[in-house]
Amino acid sequence: MRDEHLDILAECAAAQTIEPGTVIFRENELADRFFLILDGRVELETRGNKHEFPVQTVGAGEALGWSWLFPPFRWHFEAQARERTRVIVFTAAHLLVACERNHDFGYELMKRVAQVVILRLQSARRHLLDANWPSRSPDETRTTPPTTGNLWAPLKR
Amino acid sequence: MGTLETLIAGHPFLHGLSSEHLKILADSAMQSNFQAGELIFRDGDPANRFYLILDGKVAIEAAGREQSELPVQTVGAGDVLGWSWLFPPYYWHFDARALEPVRAVFFYGTRLREQCEQDHHFGYELMKRVTQVVIRRLQATRGQLVEAALKSGAGSR
């Protein structure tokens, strides 16, 4: 990413350390932040009848939180730190305004978001197939798409 | 406005797109129809097309045992189909098959990517729409994963 775009990101970024067990955001709450995970582990969960169901685990080098991008701007899942986790947190409103004002920046950001969410969708669909048809033979099961962590590596200057 | 431009302008995915950007898209659009049962693309084949579905239903599937097909998702009129042209390695991850006669318009992926890189206003508009659709599908797929876990009784703690 170009320096001028990193500057836009830096304007609304803050470093944060999250202790294990801390709920980072809750289902249906206002989604007003975007996270890059530097290290640690965060579990995305949803609440069924009394129980929590794990949806996905995200860790070092990965991005967290997409619901700030589009209406209704509410989190779909709950995120909880499983380990001591260091993140960079961005103010979503600032990012959205910057995207609309500066389409060079907006294109760069959206292109990266699109890539990450497409890989996650492909991976989630594989998991769903495995869940519904556990007898799928191993040679029919593709490996999980490569980690997307490197996408964000240039951010750590 | 040409016929193709009129056709794509009415598709929900492109709702609100400027006439300038619609024209860019129309210049590289092709109409394509499929018969019921016809394969639109195959898992592992090179991915270079992005489809807007005008009419009909398409099943996204994965190959199962003994030539059976495992359904992943069904998309229909007003939906879009195909993301693998966006990012390397540019291979389809699933099969897509027409469940009934399908009327569609497609764009060449390589052309779209070039146009995005050349014109970031266009690129931003396209990526914003892609991101929104993929995030909704991701959220829906994760919801299905949770349902599958609930059904099997796994995942509760």
Interface residues (C-beta under 8 A of the other chain):
Chain A: L44 T46 G48 H51 E52 F53 P54 V55 Q56 W66 S67 L69 F70 H76 F77 C99 H103 D104 G106 Y107 M110 K111 V113 A114 Q115 V117 I118 R120 L121 Q122 A124 R125 H127 L128 L129 A131 N132 W133 S135 R136 S137 E140 R142
Chain B: A62 A63 G64 R65 L70 V72 Q73 W83 S84 L86 F87 H93 F94 C116 H120 H121 G123 Y124 M127 K128 V130 T131 Q132 V134 I135 R137 L138 Q139 T141 R142 G143 Q144 L145 V146 A148 A149 L150 S152 G155 S156 R157
